[in-house]
Amino acid sequence: MNLLLTLLFFIIPSISYSQTNENKEVSKVNYASFIMYHRFGDSRFPSTNIKKEQFERHINELLKPKYNVIDIERALLAINNIEPVKDRSVVITIDDAYSSVYEYAWPIFKKYKLPFTLFISTDVIDNKTPGYMSWEEIRTLRDHGVTIGSQTKSHPHMFKLANEKIIEELSISNSRFIDEIGSKPKIFAYPYGEYNLEVLEEVKSHGFIAAFGQHSGVAHKSLGMYELPRFAMNEKYGDMDRFLLAVNALPMPISDLSPKNPVILKNPPNYGFTLSEKIKPKNAVRCFANNGLKADTKRLGKYRIEIRLNGPFSKGRGRINCTMAGDNNRWRWLGRQFIIKK
């Protein structure tokens, strides 16, 4: 993948829309950018780690007046069109409850009164696994207003599980949360960002009000409350150029997504979606795939976008990210992660 495609695939964020004219800067909107971290200052795991100096630059940027760092509950009210939020609202999420969250990141969040959500799989905490937080530390965060979310019992590849195992992962972890923090979480994050439609329905039936993957984009209701995106930050893709694009991004509202199931049997998939008429999609949509695949992007009529790849994804996970230029040097972004089933 050449430098330009790398920039577009991994760095450009998405742009959003409100109920008003796109050419006007709006003060209240129904979307938010979600940022995802894992480890802090642990260079042994660069794919899930953010360097301390990178993280501190992120925080310094978010402290500027133009941003609005909000808790996840408030963001979900906006996404559900109940209570809008300011443009450039940002939600901070952290997966896996590593010790560096409590020891390093938490004091910084507390100092600047920045809310965040911590997604936890309960087994590693119950087993007192080295390098992870304790239930006592998690209760301390809860008592200071941190939102606790679930990431199952054992952090499995959920799409591989039989239905009874999916139910077990969700129900046992919910019980452990009730035992340890007094309530079960309302928010869920799919381990590895992986799910199929069966997993999604079980998450919904177990009382979660929203669920998040690890595909990039700005969270907006047109994507579905159980397939919301987040911008992942790590050593390689946590530089300021990418971070600025993410926190200034806007969504690409769509309908008629195909295929609906991210676990695919046909590889490559025939991928397509319909743009919302409300964003006045006059600009070109450009799509990019990982693994060096080329994406042929065609617009059918005024609003339908169809993408065909020149070859199959490698085994594991594949991604297609689509972008559209918006006003004020901002970008609309739609990311999709596919899981290739043998």
C-alpha positions in Angstrom: 0.0 0.0 0.0 1.6 3.3 -1.0 1.9 6.3 1.3 -1.3 8.0 0.1 -3.4 4.9 0.5 -1.9 4.3 3.9 -2.8 7.8 5.0 -6.4 7.5 3.7 -6.9 4.0 5.1 -5.6 4.5 8.6 -5.7 8.2 9.2 -8.6 10.0 7.7 -11.7 10.1 10.0 -15.3 10.5 9.3 -17.5 13.5 9.1 -20.9 13.9 10.7 -24.2 15.5 10.0 -26.9 17.2 11.8 -30.5 18.1 10.9 -29.2 21.5 9.6 -27.5 22.6 6.4 -24.0 21.0 6.1 -22.5 24.3 5.1 -23.2 25.8 8.5 -21.2 25.0 11.6 -23.7 23.4 14.0 -23.6 23.7 17.8 -25.7 20.6 18.6 -25.4 17.3 16.9 -26.4 13.6 17.1 -23.0 11.9 16.8 -19.7 11.6 18.7 -16.2 10.3 18.1 -15.2 7.4 20.3 -11.5 6.9 21.0 -10.2 3.5 22.1 -7.1 2.7 24.1 -5.7 -0.4 25.8 -2.3 -0.1 27.4 -0.3 3.0 28.4 3.5 3.2 28.3 4.0 -0.6 27.8 6.2 -0.9 24.7 6.2 -4.7 24.9 2.9 -4.7 23.1 3.0 -1.9 20.5 -0.2 -2.9 18.7 -2.3 -2.3 21.8 -0.1 0.3 23.5 0.0 4.0 23.4 3.3 5.7 24.3 3.1 8.1 27.2 4.2 11.1 25.2 1.6 10.3 22.5 -1.2 10.0 25.1 -0.2 13.3 26.8 -0.3 15.1 23.4 -3.8 13.6 22.9 -4.9 14.9 26.3 -3.5 18.4 25.7 -5.4 18.6 22.5 -8.7 17.5 24.1 -8.3 20.2 26.7 -8.7 22.9 24.0 -12.1 24.7 24.2 -13.3 23.5 20.8 -13.6 19.9 22.1 -16.3 18.5 24.4 -15.2 15.3 26.2 -18.3 13.7 27.5 -19.3 10.4 29.2 -20.7 7.6 27.2 -24.2 7.8 28.6 -24.5 11.4 27.4 -23.1 10.4 24.0 -25.7 7.6 23.6 -28.5 10.1 24.4 -27.3 12.2 21.5 -26.9 9.2 19.1 -30.5 8.2 20.0 -31.7 11.7 19.1 -32.8 12.4 22.7 -30.4 15.1 23.8 -28.0 16.5 21.3 -24.4 17.4 22.1 -21.8 19.9 20.9 -20.0 19.3 17.7 -16.6 17.7 18.3 -17.8 15.7 21.2 -15.4 12.9 22.1 -15.8 9.8 24.3 -12.8 8.0 25.7 -12.9 4.3 26.0 -10.4 1.8 27.3 -10.4 -2.0 26.8 -9.2 -4.8 29.0 -8.4 -3.1 32.4 -4.6 -3.4 32.3 -2.7 -2.1 35.3 -1.4 0.9 33.4 -4.9 2.3 33.2 -5.1 2.6 37.0 -1.4 3.4 37.6 -0.8 5.9 34.8 -3.9 7.0 32.8 -6.4 7.3 35.7 -4.5 10.0 37.6 -4.3 12.1 34.4 -8.1 11.7 33.7 -8.8 12.6 37.4 -6.6 15.7 37.3 -8.4 17.1 34.3 -11.8 15.7 35.2 -12.1 13.8 31.9 -14.7 11.0 31.9 -14.0 7.6 30.4 -15.4 4.1 30.1 -13.5 0.9 31.0 -14.5 -2.3 29.3 -13.7 -5.4 31.3 -13.7 -9.2 30.9 -14.2 -10.7 34.3 -12.0 -13.8 34.3 -8.7 -12.0 34.3 -9.8 -9.9 37.2 -11.2 -12.9 39.1 -8.0 -14.9 38.4 -5.9 -12.0 39.7 -3.9 -12.2 36.4 -0.6 -10.2 36.6 -0.7 -6.9 34.7 -4.5 -6.4 35.2 -6.4 -4.3 37.7 -8.1 -5.7 40.8 -11.8 -5.5 41.7 -10.9 -3.1 44.5 -9.3 -0.8 41.9 -12.3 -1.1 39.6 -14.6 -0.2 42.5 -12.5 2.9 43.1 -12.9 4.0 39.5 -16.6 3.3 39.7 -16.9 5.4 42.8 -15.2 8.3 41.0 -17.8 8.2 38.1 -16.0 6.0 35.6 -18.5 4.0 33.5 -17.8 0.2 33.7 -18.6 -1.7 30.5 -18.6 -5.5 29.8 -16.3 -7.4 27.5 -17.6 -10.9 28.4 -16.3 -13.5 30.9 -13.2 -14.8 29.1 -12.7 -12.4 26.1 -13.3 -15.1 23.4 -13.7 -14.9 19.6 -17.5 -14.7 20.1 -18.5 -15.6 16.5 -16.9 -19.0 16.9 -19.0 -19.9 19.9 -22.2 -22.0 20.0 -25.2 -20.1 21.2 -25.2 -21.6 24.7 -21.5 -20.5 25.1 -22.4 -17.0 24.0 -25.1 -16.9 26.6 -22.7 -18.3 29.3 -20.1 -15.6 28.5 -22.7 -12.8 28.9 -24.7 -14.2 31.8 -21.8 -15.3 34.0 -19.9 -12.0 33.5 -23.1 -10.0 34.3 -23.4 -12.0 37.5 -19.8 -11.3 38.5 -20.3 -7.6 37.9 -23.3 -7.6 40.1 -21.3 -9.4 42.8 -18.4 -7.0 42.6 -19.7 -3.6 41.7 -23.4 -3.9 42.5 -24.8 -3.8 39.0 -24.4 -5.2 35.6 -23.0 -2.9 32.8 -25.3 -1.3 30.2 -22.6 -1.0 27.6 -20.7 -3.7 25.8 -17.6 -4.0 23.6 -17.0 -7.1 21.4 -13.7 -8.8 22.1 -11.4 -8.1 19.2 -14.3 -6.1 17.6 -15.6 -9.5 16.4 -19.3 -10.4 16.2 -21.9 -12.0 14.0 -25.7 -11.3 14.0 -26.3 -14.1 16.5 -23.9 -12.6 18.9 -25.4 -9.1 18.4 -28.9 -10.4 19.2 -27.7 -12.1 22.4 -25.9 -8.9 23.5 -29.2 -7.1 23.0 -31.3 -9.7 24.8 -28.9 -9.6 27.8 -29.9 -6.0 28.5 -27.1 -4.0 26.9 -28.3 -0.7 25.4 -25.3 -0.3 23.0 -22.3 -2.3 21.8 -19.0 -1.3 20.1 -16.7 -2.9 17.6 -13.2 -1.9 16.6 -13.9 -0.5 13.2 -13.2 3.2 12.7 -15.8 5.9 12.2 -18.0 8.4 14.1 -20.8 6.9 16.1 -24.2 7.6 14.6 -27.5 5.9 14.9 -27.7 5.0 11.2 -25.0 2.4 11.9 -27.1 0.6 14.5 -26.8 0.9 18.3 -25.0 -2.5 18.5 -22.4 -1.9 15.7 -21.0 1.4 16.8 -17.4 2.3 15.7 -14.4 3.5 17.6 -11.0 5.0 16.5 -8.3 2.7 17.9 -5.1 4.4 19.1 -1.8 2.6 19.4 1.9 3.3 18.9 1.8 3.1 15.1 -1.6 4.8 14.6 -1.6 7.2 17.5 0.3 10.1 16.0 -1.2 13.6 16.2 -2.2 13.6 12.5 -4.5 10.6 12.9 -5.7 11.7 16.3 -6.7 15.2 15.0 -8.5 13.6 12.1 -10.4 11.3 14.5 -11.6 13.9 17.0 -12.6 16.3 14.2 -14.4 13.7 12.2 -18.0 13.5 11.2 -20.1 10.4 10.3 -21.2 9.0 7.0 -24.9 8.2 7.6 -26.1 5.3 5.5 -28.9 2.7 5.1 -29.2 -0.6 3.3 -25.8 -2.0 4.3 -24.9 -5.2 2.5 -23.8 -7.7 3.6 -25.4 -7.2 7.0 -23.4 -9.9 8.7 -19.7 -9.0 9.2 -18.8 -12.7 9.2 -18.6 -13.6 5.6 -18.6 -16.8 3.6 -18.1 -15.1 0.2 -14.6 -13.6 0.0 -14.3 -10.9 -1.1 -17.8 -9.7 -0.2 -20.0 -7.7 -2.5 -20.1 -4.6 -0.2 -22.5 -1.7 -0.6 -24.6 0.9 1.2 -26.9 3.9 0.5 -25.9 7.4 1.5 -28.4 9.5 3.5 -30.0 12.2 1.4 -29.6 14.6 4.4 -25.9 15.0 4.0 -26.2 16.2 0.3 -23.6 13.7 -0.9 -22.2 15.7 -3.7 -18.6 14.7 -3.1 -16.9 11.5 -4.3 -16.8 8.5 -2.0 -13.4 6.7 -2.0 -12.9 3.3 -0.4 -9.8 1.5 0.6 -9.1 -2.1 1.8 -6.3 -3.5 3.8 -3.7 -6.1 2.8 -2.9 -4.1 -0.4 -6.3 -4.9 -2.0 -7.7 -2.5 -4.5 -11.3 -1.3 -4.1 -13.3 -0.4 -7.2 -15.9 2.1 -5.9 -18.9 2.9 -8.0 -21.9 5.2 -7.4 -25.2 3.9 -8.7 -27.5 6.7 -9.2 -27.2 9.6 -6.7 -26.9 7.7 -3.4 -26.0 4.0 -3.8 -22.3 3.0 -3.4 -21.0 -0.4 -4.4 -17.5 -1.6 -3.7 -15.7 -4.6 -5.3 -12.2 -5.8 -4.3 -9.7 -7.2 -6.8 -9.0 -10.2 -4.7 -9.9 -12.0 -1.4 -9.1 -10.9 2.1 -6.4 -12.9 3.9 -7.7 -15.3 6.6 -8.7 -13.6 9.8 -10.1 -10.1 9.6 -10.4 -7.7 6.7 -11.3 -4.0 6.5 -12.8 -1.6 4.1 -12.8 2.1 4.9 -14.8 4.7 2.9 -14.3 8.4 3.0 -16.0 11.5 1.7 -14.6 15.1 1.9 -16.8 17.5 3.8 -16.6 21.2 4.6 -13.9 22.9 6.7 -11.3 20.3 5.9 -13.1 17.6 7.7 -13.9 14.1 6.5 -16.8 11.7 6.5 -15.7 8.1 7.4 -17.4 4.7 7.2 -15.4 1.7 8.4 -16.4 -1.9 8.3 -14.6 -5.0 9.6 -15.2 -8.3 8.0 -14.4 -11.7 9.6 -13.4 -14.4 7.1 -15.0 -17.7 8.0 -13.3 -20.8 6.8 
